[in-house]
């Protein structure tokens, strides 16, 4: 049995979130539970990275942050920067990772980290 944590990110509009995560970042839909397309739950996956998007996610915190550990931050940056705005290129961190971050349409931070390039 595989154990995993699946972050739940708040969204203002499920359609906007679906466009961002599926059409722009290349996630696949795992499940979608919505009567009108704007309110409900959306489960997305990209390899072993799973996220759940909850609109409107009342009663929980807003402006969440999720950290994605990947094999190459540069590869993700190259792919995603062609489709969405990313404020800075990947940088080597003093604590031993190569990172960049971006915000989704609801203001959640997606923090991407991989190993430092040799």
Secondary structure, 3 states (H helix, E strand, C coil): CCCCCCEEEECCCHHHHHHHHHHHCCCEEEEEECCCCCCEEEEEEECCEEEEEEECCCCCCCCCEEEEECCCHHHHHHHHHCCCCCCCCCEECCCCCEEEEEECCCCCEEEEEECCCC
